[in-house]
Amino acid sequence: MTNQVADLQVETLRQDWRTFLSSRPDLGPADVAPYTVLSEIAVRHFLNGHIRGGREVCAEMKRVLGQALAGDVLESRGASRAVALAAAQPTPPERPTRRHAVYETQAVRRVAEVLDYCAQNATIGVITGEFGSGKTEAVRIWRANRGRKVDALVFEFDEFSASSKPDFTVALAALLGIETVPGTHAGGRMFRAVCDRLCEHQLLMIFDQCEAVRTRVVNIIRQLWDRSHESGVGVVILAAPVLMTRMLRSRVDDLGALSSRVGIWEQLPGLTKEEMAAILKAEGVAELDDDAFHLWWQSTNGSMRRLMRSIELLKSKHQDKRITTKTIAGVASKLWGMRARVEAA
């Protein structure tokens, strides 16, 4: 069939997944599927060898495996350890938090434009960008500047709220200052309380890390907006590009209902060469060969997160030294997501 991939390529990809999963016993098909446009059953059948794998299945599995190996998705939380509790323990020192300088990139400007539009028009906006493109940071910058006068709420999904309607609703109610009721039976009561609170005043709800959110939870977001947008409530959804793919292709009624209500879509660009060069200059990275810059650019793949992490590592190891391709290769070998790109260069 024309839509089938060569058996050798499929088996190689399947074996690569088995090797990865053997090193991550905490993961299974249910964990992998939300990061693809495939169903959990399709992922499970592919991994078990029950389906040959067409072009779309193989492309999705290859894409997510690359992101997993880069540390962008399915990050390891480390092995759990038993800890003996002493009667009294000294308070651990606070870990210093370092924020890099604020850089107004194309991505930052586009996120601000969508947030402004959704706040002013009480509509739904969807912003997608690759992992590390700076979506979360752009929201923080907007709230500290243009968004200071906007009553906004930021909800960051985790593995529990992303898959449970009651957990999401109760957590959202707590952010809105509503007295919560524990237990799965309280979901409906909390949902109606949230709707009542949203209808009381104008608000912009920003939902982050939505790429792995289950459809039933996405439907709750849509229903909240349905009942409150006439009171001035807007919604902005931040996610990896896979969410937009699902929304455009989905045959599931819940996603179709949300897609039909979206007022503005924005797909963020990666960091441009010119932006990267300006950031390096601002960060004091001057002694840089042209070949080293090109290799560095390829390695970061437009990711602001990888760029800033590599700058921090480079400053700590090679301060005031000339930077060559060998230097970049050494830095990349210490960071997830850059090693494979350097080796391929």
Buried (B, 14 or more C-beta within 10 A) or exposed (E): EEEEBEEEEBBEBBEBBEEBBEEEEEBBBEBBBBBBBBEBEBBBBBBEEEBBBBEBBBBBBBBBBBBBBBBBBBEEEEEEEEEEEEEEEEEEEEEEEEEBEEBEBBBBEBBBBBBBBBBEBBBBBBBBBBBBBBBBBBBBBBBEEBBEEBEBBBBEBEEEBBBBBBBBBBBBBEEBEBEBBEEEEBBEBBBEBBBEBBBEEBBBBBBBBBBBBBEEBBBBBBBBBEBBBEBBBBBBBBBBBBBBBBBEEBEBEBBEBBBEBBBBBBEBBBBBEEBBBEBBEEBEBEEBBEEBBBBBBBBBBBBBBBBBBBBBBBEEEBEEEEBBBEBBBBBBEEBBBBBBBBEEB
